Amino acid sequence: MAILTDRKSTREYDVIIVGSGAGGGMMGMQLSLNGVKVLMLEAGRNYDPIKETPMFHTPDQAPLRGKGTQDRFFGHYDATVGGGWQVPGEPYGDKEGTQEEFWWWRPRMLGGRTNHWGRISLRFGQYDFKPKSRDGLGYDWPISYEDLAPYYDKTEMMIGVYGSNEGMENTPDSSPGVLLPAPKPRVGELLTKKHCKSLNIPVIPIHRAVLTQALDGPKLAAKLFPNNPKAQKLVGDDMSARMACFWATECGRGCSIRANFQSTTVLLPAALASGNLDIITDAMVREVLTDDSGKVTGVHYMDKVTRVDSIARARVVILSASTCETARILLNSKSALFPNGLANSSGQVGRNLTDSVGSSLAGHIPAMESLPPYNEDGAGGEHVYTPWWNYKKQETLGFARGYHIEIGGGRYMPSMGALGLLDTTSPGIYGKKLKDEARRYYGAVMGFAGRGEMIPNENCYCEIDPNRVDQWGIPILRFHWKWSDHEINQATHMQNTFADIIGAMGGKATPRPGREALNKPGEIIHEAGTAIMGTDPKASVVNSFGQTWDVKNLFLMDASILPSNPDKNLTLTVLALAWRSAEYLLDEMKKGTV
């Protein structure tokens, strides 16, 4: 991938984008395809998934048979080649009095989290944009579902999303012809669907950003960029170069054939081909610079390769560094005009931090024992899932918002620990009998994971630690966290539901109390908030386009601006918001208002 390698940023740029993931990648593509000169700064190293993805490597070819380590938490083959929960020389902490330790995932690589994520691409529904109007909690968005629906359609066509339209409550359908065909359910998924039916729990095809068939690039690009021949050519050719998934390995490895969505394989190639995008990797942004009038003029960053303090200047700055990193940059961008941090006149930067409510449970399913050998890899992740089905009963459940269920299990490529069930089912057995037992029990476990909505509360936030800096001399973040009863009760409901499903399938599982069963805050890697959008400059940081109220030529475009964190994964919505905001920014630049 063509990267600006001379480490210089002396060209005149129209826009600087900090971050290269979903928000930054989409903004970079849209702006550069429309003639805007863009410099993208990425804190991590260069990464080329076409060359670096170990598509066909098996566990025996990896250290510890691919098992996760402190440096590679999700396994040796995971696409996160730089960073993780801990980044050497870049610490973070917890504020005294916090109830929970916050886990902050930071991939230091081109494309950011889009390389690692599960590709689950669920649209936020009508209720999700107006949650406070429904139950009086949290915040309403300044836009409705109808405002974002056209951009969901365009984003799904651009990145390629498989799934089906089921017409379910608060689970929006895509427009006709937008979705790719859903892959067939696997054995465990079919068995789950069968027994969930008796519990009145729906199991439907999930929406994921994976190509189940090749794209007709020119046809799609003509729809997406009707008045831009250059974009039609560049995007059309690039879309046609992507291959359909051939059911090989899990998507978390990345994808050398570009079947799944990554910023590095879907958004950045066409942007670079336009000649209007330069990228500097290993560029750790310290602060956003402003002039005496309060307008931003550029950014101050540390060149991690040369260890030289550097300055890049542009007419507009877009922070897409991720929810917490964007907040850190804003809070560290202090001046006489902005003594409490940039764009923080509301005092809301760093506040309203949320993560998905997470809890899981697995059980041995006797009906799945001794299945004949067959390939069950599929599309590198879930083929089906359960959307939230209890809207009509919500007021009786003891928690205000819902969750979806992710379903896993079956005969995937075995990894270290895949036969751990034998410790329970076949203790003390060895030799041929052990092999027979391994064949019997391998793949006979089904697991269920809930991903639920957390409501923002005043006890969950991040702020600058006044006493600590990282290796670059940049003040670090510290976190404060406290779960509310809504999340604890929701996790209890998850556990009981999972146990009911496993029981209906003929297995046994013991649910845990919600407080005990909750994943750690940050562990689901779905952080949102810290710089929310709104209609009131005194209670929010940006407008519905990600434009900060205080500084008209400063935009934010990542999950930091989301006023709520529904039970749908965030990436698709960040991409759709970025497309919408790019159109707004292009119009404002033409008008000369920014």
C-alpha positions in Angstrom: 0.0 0.0 0.0 1.4 3.4 -1.0 2.4 5.3 2.1 4.1 8.7 2.3 7.5 7.4 3.3 9.7 10.6 3.5 8.1 11.4 6.9 7.4 15.0 5.7 4.1 16.8 5.8 5.1 20.0 4.1 2.5 19.9 1.4 -0.5 22.1 1.6 -3.4 20.1 2.7 -7.1 20.8 2.8 -7.9 18.3 5.5 -6.0 16.4 8.1 -7.6 13.1 9.4 -6.2 11.6 12.6 -6.9 7.8 12.4 -7.4 5.4 9.6 -10.2 3.1 10.8 -13.9 3.1 10.0 -14.6 6.9 10.4 -11.2 8.1 9.2 -11.1 5.7 6.3 -14.5 6.6 5.0 -13.9 10.3 5.4 -10.6 9.9 3.6 -12.1 8.0 0.7 -15.1 10.4 0.3 -13.0 13.6 0.5 -10.1 12.4 -1.7 -12.4 11.1 -4.4 -13.9 14.6 -4.6 -10.6 16.3 -5.1 -9.8 17.3 -1.5 -6.1 17.1 -0.6 -6.0 14.9 2.5 -3.2 13.9 5.0 -4.0 11.0 7.2 -2.0 10.4 10.3 -2.0 7.0 11.9 -0.4 6.3 15.3 0.4 2.7 14.4 2.6 1.0 11.8 1.9 0.4 8.2 -0.1 -2.8 7.6 -0.9 -4.6 4.3 -3.4 -7.5 4.9 -2.9 -8.8 1.4 0.7 -9.6 2.2 0.5 -10.2 5.9 -2.7 -12.2 6.5 -1.9 -15.9 7.4 -4.9 -17.2 5.5 -4.0 -20.9 5.5 -1.7 -21.2 8.5 -2.8 -23.9 11.0 -2.4 -23.8 14.8 0.6 -26.2 14.6 2.5 -23.6 12.6 2.3 -21.0 15.4 4.0 -20.6 18.8 1.9 -22.2 21.5 -0.3 -23.6 18.7 -1.7 -20.1 18.1 -2.9 -19.6 21.7 -3.4 -16.0 22.9 -0.6 -14.3 24.9 -0.3 -11.0 26.6 1.1 -9.5 23.4 -1.5 -11.2 21.1 -4.5 -11.6 23.3 -6.8 -13.0 20.6 -4.3 -15.5 19.3 -1.1 -15.5 17.3 -3.0 -15.2 14.0 -5.2 -12.3 15.0 -4.9 -9.3 12.7 -3.9 -6.9 15.5 -0.2 -6.8 14.7 0.5 -3.7 16.9 -1.0 -2.7 20.2 -3.7 -4.5 22.2 -4.9 -4.1 25.8 -1.5 -2.8 26.7 0.9 -0.8 24.5 4.5 -0.6 25.7 5.3 2.9 26.8 1.7 4.0 26.5 0.0 3.3 29.8 -3.4 4.3 31.1 -4.9 4.0 34.5 -8.0 4.1 36.7 -9.1 6.9 38.9 -9.2 6.3 42.6 -12.6 5.2 43.7 -13.5 3.5 40.5 -15.7 0.4 40.8 -14.2 -1.5 37.9 -10.9 -1.6 36.0 -11.4 -0.4 32.5 -9.7 -2.3 29.6 -8.7 -0.1 26.7 -8.0 -1.8 23.4 -5.7 0.2 21.1 -4.6 -1.4 17.8 -1.5 0.5 16.6 -1.8 -0.2 12.9 -3.1 1.2 9.6 -6.8 0.5 9.5 -7.2 0.4 13.3 -10.0 -1.8 14.7 -11.4 -2.6 11.2 -8.7 -5.2 10.8 -9.8 -7.2 13.9 -13.5 -6.7 14.3 -16.2 -9.4 13.9 -17.8 -7.8 10.8 -21.2 -7.8 12.5 -23.1 -5.0 10.7 -26.4 -4.3 12.3 -28.3 -1.1 11.6 -29.4 1.0 14.6 -33.3 1.0 14.6 -35.9 3.7 15.1 -35.9 3.3 18.8 -32.2 3.5 19.1 -32.1 7.1 17.8 -34.7 8.3 20.3 -34.1 6.2 23.5 -34.8 9.0 26.0 -38.2 9.7 24.4 -39.1 6.1 25.0 -38.0 5.5 28.6 -36.6 8.8 29.9 -33.0 7.6 30.1 -29.9 8.7 28.4 -30.0 11.0 25.3 -31.9 11.3 22.1 -30.0 11.7 18.9 -30.4 14.9 16.9 -31.2 12.8 13.9 -33.7 9.9 13.2 -33.3 6.6 11.5 -34.7 8.1 8.4 -31.9 10.6 8.2 -29.3 7.8 8.2 -31.1 5.1 6.2 -29.9 6.2 2.8 -26.3 6.2 4.0 -26.8 2.7 5.6 -27.8 1.5 2.1 -24.8 3.1 0.4 -22.4 1.9 3.0 -23.7 -1.7 2.8 -23.4 -1.7 -1.0 -19.9 -0.2 -0.7 -18.4 -2.6 1.8 -20.5 -5.7 1.0 -22.9 -7.0 3.7 -24.7 -10.3 3.7 -28.0 -11.0 5.4 -31.7 -11.0 5.0 -34.7 -8.7 5.7 -36.9 -10.2 8.4 -39.2 -7.2 9.2 -38.6 -7.4 12.9 -39.2 -4.7 15.5 -36.4 -2.1 15.7 -34.3 -4.4 13.4 -34.4 -2.4 10.2 -34.5 -4.0 6.8 -32.1 -2.8 4.0 -33.5 -1.6 0.7 -34.2 -4.2 -1.9 -31.1 -5.5 -3.7 -28.7 -4.1 -1.1 -27.8 -7.2 0.9 -25.7 -10.1 -0.4 -27.1 -13.6 0.1 -26.8 -15.0 3.6 -24.7 -18.2 4.0 -26.6 -21.3 5.1 -26.7 -22.0 8.8 -24.4 -24.7 10.2 -25.4 -27.7 12.2 -25.2 -26.0 15.7 -27.0 -22.9 14.4 -29.8 -25.1 12.9 -30.1 -27.0 16.2 -30.2 -23.7 18.1 -32.9 -22.3 15.8 -35.0 -25.4 16.2 -35.0 -25.3 20.0 -35.2 -21.5 20.4 -38.5 -21.7 18.5 -40.0 -23.5 21.4 -38.8 -20.7 23.7 -40.2 -18.0 21.4 -36.7 -16.7 20.8 -36.0 -15.8 17.1 -32.9 -17.0 15.3 -32.4 -15.2 12.0 -29.5 -14.6 9.4 -27.1 -12.1 10.8 -25.7 -9.1 8.8 -22.0 -9.3 8.4 -19.5 -7.4 6.2 -18.3 -10.4 4.2 -18.7 -11.0 0.5 -20.7 -14.1 -0.3 -20.5 -13.4 -4.0 -18.3 -11.2 -6.2 -19.3 -7.5 -6.6 -20.2 -5.9 -9.9 -18.0 -3.0 -9.3 -18.9 -0.7 -12.2 -22.6 -1.1 -11.6 -22.4 -0.5 -7.9 -20.0 2.5 -8.2 -22.3 4.1 -10.7 -25.1 4.0 -8.1 -22.8 5.2 -5.3 -21.1 8.1 -7.1 -23.6 9.1 -9.9 -22.0 12.5 -10.6 -18.4 11.6 -10.2 -16.8 9.7 -13.1 -13.4 9.5 -11.5 -14.8 7.9 -8.4 -16.9 5.5 -10.5 -13.8 4.3 -12.3 -11.5 4.0 -9.2 -14.1 2.5 -6.9 -15.6 0.3 -9.6 -12.3 -1.3 -10.5 -11.3 -1.8 -6.9 -14.6 -3.3 -5.9 -14.4 -5.8 -8.8 -10.9 -6.8 -7.6 -12.3 -8.1 -4.3 -13.0 -11.9 -4.2 -15.9 -13.7 -2.6 -15.2 -15.5 0.7 -14.2 -19.1 0.2 -14.9 -20.2 3.7 -11.3 -20.6 4.9 -10.4 -18.9 8.1 -11.9 -16.6 10.8 -12.2 -13.0 9.8 -10.2 -11.8 12.8 -7.1 -12.7 10.9 -7.7 -10.2 8.2 -8.3 -11.2 4.6 -5.8 -11.3 1.9 -8.4 -11.8 -0.8 -10.3 -8.7 0.5 -13.6 -10.6 1.0 -14.3 -9.0 4.4 -14.4 -5.3 5.2 -11.2 -3.6 6.4 -10.5 0.0 5.9 -7.1 -1.1 4.5 -8.7 -3.2 1.7 -11.9 -1.4 0.9 -11.7 2.3 1.7 -8.0 3.3 1.5 -7.1 1.8 -1.9 -9.4 3.9 -4.0 -8.5 7.0 -1.9 -4.8 6.4 -2.5 -5.4 5.8 -6.2 -7.0 9.2 -6.5 -3.7 10.9 -5.8 -5.3 13.1 -3.2 -4.5 11.1 -0.1 -1.1 10.9 1.7 -0.7 8.7 4.8 2.0 9.0 7.5 2.0 6.0 9.8 3.7 5.9 13.2 2.5 9.4 13.8 1.3 9.9 17.4 -0.8 13.0 17.6 -0.2 15.1 20.7 -2.7 18.0 20.3 -4.7 20.0 17.8 -3.3 23.4 17.1 -5.4 26.6 17.0 -4.8 30.2 16.1 -5.7 33.4 18.0 -9.2 33.4 16.6 -9.9 29.8 17.8 -9.8 28.1 14.5 -7.8 24.9 14.1 -4.7 25.2 12.0 -3.3 21.7 12.1 -1.9 19.1 14.5 1.2 18.5 16.6 2.4 15.0 16.4 5.4 12.8 17.4 7.0 11.0 14.5 7.7 7.7 16.2 10.2 6.6 13.6 12.5 9.7 13.8 11.3 10.7 17.4 11.0 14.3 16.1 8.2 16.6 17.1 6.3 17.5 13.9 3.6 19.8 12.7 1.1 19.3 10.0 -1.2 22.1 8.8 -4.6 22.1 7.0 -7.8 24.0 6.6 -9.8 21.4 8.5 -9.0 18.8 11.1 -11.0 15.5 11.6 -10.3 13.4 14.7 -11.1 9.8 14.1 -8.7 8.3 16.5 -11.3 6.1 18.4 -13.6 7.0 21.2 -11.1 7.5 24.0 -8.1 8.6 22.0 -10.1 11.4 20.4 -11.2 12.5 23.9 -7.5 12.4 25.0 -6.4 14.6 22.1 -9.1 17.1 22.8 -8.4 17.3 26.5 -4.7 17.7 25.9 -5.3 20.5 23.3 -5.3 23.3 25.8 -4.7 27.0 25.2 -5.8 30.4 26.6 -9.0 30.2 24.6 -9.6 26.6 25.5 -8.2 26.1 29.1 -10.3 22.9 29.7 -9.4 21.3 26.4 -10.5 21.9 22.8 -14.2 21.9 22.0 -15.0 21.4 25.6 -17.1 24.4 26.6 -19.9 22.0 27.5 -17.6 20.1 29.9 -18.8 16.9 28.1 -15.5 15.7 26.5 -14.6 12.4 28.2 -18.1 12.0 29.8 -20.9 9.6 28.8 -18.4 6.7 28.2 -20.1 3.4 27.5 -19.3 -0.1 26.3 -21.5 -3.0 25.3 -22.9 -5.1 28.1 -21.3 -8.4 27.6 -21.9 -11.9 29.2 -21.5 -15.4 27.9 -22.3 -19.0 28.7 -21.5 -22.3 27.0 -22.7 -25.9 27.3 -22.1 -29.4 26.1 -24.8 -30.5 23.7 -25.1 -34.4 23.5 -27.0 -34.2 20.2 -23.8 -32.8 18.6 -21.6 -35.7 19.7 -20.0 -38.0 17.1 -20.9 -35.9 14.1 -19.3 -37.1 10.8 -16.3 -35.1 9.6 -17.1 -32.1 7.4 -16.0 -28.6 6.8 -17.9 -26.1 9.0 -15.6 -23.1 8.7 -18.2 -20.9 6.9 -17.9 -17.2 6.5 -15.4 -16.7 9.2 -17.9 -15.9 11.9 -21.6 -16.1 12.7 -24.2 -17.0 10.1 -27.2 -16.4 12.4 -28.0 -14.5 15.6 -30.9 -13.5 17.8 -32.0 -9.8 17.7 -33.6 -8.4 20.9 -37.1 -9.9 21.0 -38.6 -8.5 24.2 -39.6 -4.9 23.4 -43.2 -5.6 24.4 -42.1 -6.9 27.8 -39.3 -4.4 28.5 -41.0 -2.6 31.3 -41.3 -5.8 33.3 -37.7 -7.0 33.0 -35.8 -4.8 35.5 -33.6 -3.2 32.8 -34.4 -0.6 30.2 -32.6 -1.7 27.1 -32.1 -4.9 25.2 -29.3 -7.2 23.9 -28.7 -9.5 20.9 -27.3 -13.0 21.1 -24.2 -14.2 19.2 -24.1 -17.9 18.6 -21.0 -20.0 18.2 -19.8 -23.6 18.3 -19.3 -26.6 16.2 -16.3 -28.1 14.3 -14.0 -25.2 13.5 -10.3 -25.7 13.1 -9.2 -26.9 16.5 -6.9 -24.7 18.5 -5.2 -25.0 21.9 -7.9 -25.9 24.4 -10.4 -27.0 21.9 -10.7 -30.4 23.6 -10.8 -29.1 27.1 -14.2 -30.7 27.5 -12.4 -34.0 27.8 -11.1 -33.0 31.3 -14.8 -33.3 32.4 -16.2 -36.0 30.2 -13.2 -38.4 30.0 -10.9 -38.0 32.9 -7.9 -40.4 33.2 -8.4 -41.9 29.8 -5.5 -42.3 27.4 -4.5 -44.1 24.2 -7.0 -45.2 21.6 -9.9 -44.6 23.9 -8.9 -41.0 24.4 -8.8 -40.5 20.6 -12.2 -42.0 20.3 -13.5 -39.7 23.0 -11.9 -36.7 21.3 -13.7 -37.6 18.1 -16.9 -38.0 20.0 -16.9 -34.7 21.9 -15.0 -32.4 19.4 -17.5 -29.7 18.3 -20.2 -30.8 20.8 -20.2 -27.4 22.6 -22.4 -24.4 21.8 -21.7 -21.0 23.3 -23.9 -17.9 23.6 -22.7 -14.3 24.0 -24.9 -11.3 24.8 -24.1 -7.9 23.5 -26.4 -5.3 25.2 -27.1 -1.6 25.4 -25.5 0.3 28.3 -27.1 3.6 29.3 -24.7 6.5 29.8 -24.2 7.4 33.5 -22.3 10.1 35.3 -19.9 7.6 36.9 -18.4 6.3 33.6 -15.9 8.7 32.1 -12.3 9.3 31.1 -10.1 12.2 32.0 -6.4 13.3 31.8 -4.3 11.9 34.6 -2.6 15.0 36.1 0.5 13.1 37.1 1.5 10.7 34.3 2.6 10.8 30.7 3.4 8.2 28.1 6.8 7.6 26.5 6.2 10.5 24.1 5.5 12.9 26.9 1.8 13.0 26.3 -0.5 13.1 29.3 -2.4 9.8 29.6 -6.0 8.9 30.4 -7.4 7.5 33.5 -10.9 5.9 33.8 -13.7 5.8 36.2 -16.4 3.2 36.0 -19.5 2.0 37.7 -22.2 -0.3 36.3 -25.8 0.5 37.0 -28.5 -1.9 37.9 -29.7 -1.8 34.3 -26.5 -3.5 33.1 -26.3 -5.9 36.0 -29.9 -7.0 35.6 -29.5 -7.3 31.9 -26.5 -9.7 32.4 -28.6 -11.8 34.7 -31.3 -12.1 32.1 -28.7 -13.0 29.5 -27.3 -15.8 31.7 -30.8 -17.2 32.4 -31.7 -17.1 28.7 -28.5 -18.9 27.7 -29.1 -21.6 30.3 -32.7 -22.0 29.0 -31.5 -22.4 25.4 -28.7 -24.9 26.3 -31.3 -26.8 28.4 -33.8 -26.9 25.6 -31.0 -28.3 23.3 -30.4 -31.2 25.8 -27.4 -29.7 27.5 -26.7 -28.4 31.0 -25.3 -25.1 32.1 -25.4 -23.1 35.3 -26.2 -19.4 34.9 -24.2 -16.9 37.0 -25.5 -13.8 38.8 -25.3 -10.8 36.5 -22.7 -8.9 38.5 -20.4 -11.8 38.4 -21.1 -12.7 34.7 -20.4 -9.2 33.3 -17.4 -8.7 31.0 -15.0 -6.0 32.1 -15.8 -2.5 30.9 -14.0 -2.0 27.6 -13.5 -5.7 27.1 -16.1 -5.9 24.4 -14.2 -3.1 22.5 -17.4 -1.2 21.7 -16.6 2.1 23.5 -18.8 5.1 22.6 -19.6 8.5 23.9 -17.0 11.0 25.3 -17.9 13.7 22.7 -21.6 13.2 22.0 -23.7 14.9 19.3 -26.7 16.9 20.2 -28.8 20.0 19.5 -27.6 22.0 22.5 -24.0 23.3 22.6 -24.2 23.4 26.4 -24.9 19.7 26.7 -23.1 18.2 23.7 -19.8 18.5 21.9 -20.7 18.2 18.2 -23.7 18.6 15.9 -25.2 15.8 13.9 -22.4 16.0 11.3 -19.6 15.7 13.9 -18.7 19.4 13.6 -17.7 20.7 17.0 -19.9 23.5 18.3 -16.8 25.5 19.6 -14.6 25.2 16.5 -16.3 25.2 13.1 -13.3 23.6 11.2 -12.8 20.8 13.7 -14.8 17.6 13.1 -15.0 14.3 15.1 -15.8 11.1 13.3 -15.7 7.9 15.3 -17.8 6.4 18.0 -17.0 9.2 20.4 -19.9 11.2 19.0 -22.6 8.5 19.5 -25.2 9.6 22.2 -26.2 6.0 22.8 -24.6 2.6 22.4 -27.4 0.3 21.3 -27.2 -3.5 21.2 -26.0 -3.3 17.6 -22.3 -3.2 16.8 -21.0 0.3 16.1 -18.9 0.1 13.0 -21.6 0.2 10.3 -23.2 3.3 11.9 -19.8 5.0 12.2 -19.3 4.4 8.5 -22.7 5.7 7.5 -22.3 8.8 9.7 -18.9 9.4 8.1 -20.4 9.2 4.5 -23.2 11.7 5.6 -20.7 14.0 7.3 -18.3 14.0 4.3 -21.0 15.3 2.0 -21.8 18.0 4.5 -18.1 19.0 4.9 -17.7 19.1 1.1 -20.6 21.4 0.8 -19.4 23.7 3.6 -15.9 23.8 2.1 -17.4 24.9 -1.2 -19.4 27.6 0.5 -16.2 28.8 2.3 -17.8 28.5 5.7 -15.0 26.2 7.0 
